[in-house]
Amino acid sequence: MEHVIDAKNKKLGRFATQVATLLQGKHKATYQPNLSGDDTVIVKNASQIVVSGRKASQKVYYSHTTQIGHLKKRKYADVFEKDPSWVIRHAVNLMLPNNKLRAKRIKRLKFQ
């Protein structure tokens, strides 16, 4: 089943939990945690999602290159300006359970 969700003027965290729930199939009576589910989520207007407070200027994404002293920092505003869909995908990915089904579930998240 396909779910088309509009992200216009929605909070990032609450929107990501809604998408993660749909991707896991928890909204169905036939939910089983060992199955990846079969629902696809299509997100519209990803560039119009909002964050509350001062997160736009203070939130930082970290990544490490596995070399000593190579911790990379990227601010939310810079990442969002470059690719708003990455911000949503990253938030949803961290809200999915960390197991073998995560990759299958996140592949069913599409953007328009």
N, C-alpha and C positions, 0 to 999 in steps of 0.2 A: 504494500500500500504506500502511496506517496502522500507526504504531508508538505504543503507549501506554507511557509511561515514568513510573515513580514516582520523585519527587524526594526522598522522605523520607530524611533523614539522609545525603544525598549532598553532596559538596563542590561548590561553585558552579562553579569552573573546569573540573574534570573532567567534570561533568555537561554544561556548555555545549559542550565539545569533542565529546562524544558526540552531542549533538543536532545540532551543525553538520555533523558527518560524515554523519548520516542525511539531513539536508535536502539536502545536495549530491549524495547518491547514491553516495558513494565506497565504500560497503559492497557494491556490486553489481559483478558482472563486466562489465556493460554500461555502466560509468561513462564519460561523455564530458564534459570540462570546459566545453564550449560549450553544454551543455543544462542546463536548470534542475532536471531530475529531476521525479519525480511522487510522492514519498513525503511523507506528512503525519505530523507528530509531535504527539502529544497528551501534555501534561505534567500529571500528577496530583500533588497535595500540594505545590504550589509554595511554600506558606508554611512548609514544614518543611525547606527547604534550609539548609545550614550553611556557614559560612566558617571557616577555620582561623585560629589565632593571634588577634591583636588587630585584624583587619580590620573587625570589626563596629563598632569605635569609631574607627578611624583612616582607613578607606577613604573617599575623597571623590570625588564626581562633579562635573565642571565643565561649565558651559555658558556661552556668551557671547552677548550680545544684539546684537553688532556695533556697539555704541556704546562710545566710549572710556571705560574704567574700569568697565565693567559686566560683570565676570566673576562669575558666580553659582556658589556652592559649596553642595552638598548632601551631608550625611553618609549613609553606607550605612544606618545604623540608622533614620534618618528616612524614607528612601526605601522601605526594606524594610517598615517598619511601615505605610506608606500603600498600597503596591502591590507585593507580592512578585513578581508576574509581570513587572513592568517590569525588575526586576533581572536576571532570567533572559533576557528578550528582549534587553536591552542587551548582555549578555555574549555571547550567541549572535550577535547582529548584528555585533559587532566581530570575531568569529572567522570570519565568512564573507568570501569575497573581495570586494574593493571594486570591483564592476563592475555592469553592467546587470542581472545575474541576482539580485543581492542582495535586491531588493525582492520579487521573485517567490518566492524561497525563504523569506524571513522571514514572508510571508503564510501559509505552510503550517504555521506553528508555532501551535498552539492550546493553551489552558489549560482545565482543568476545575475 
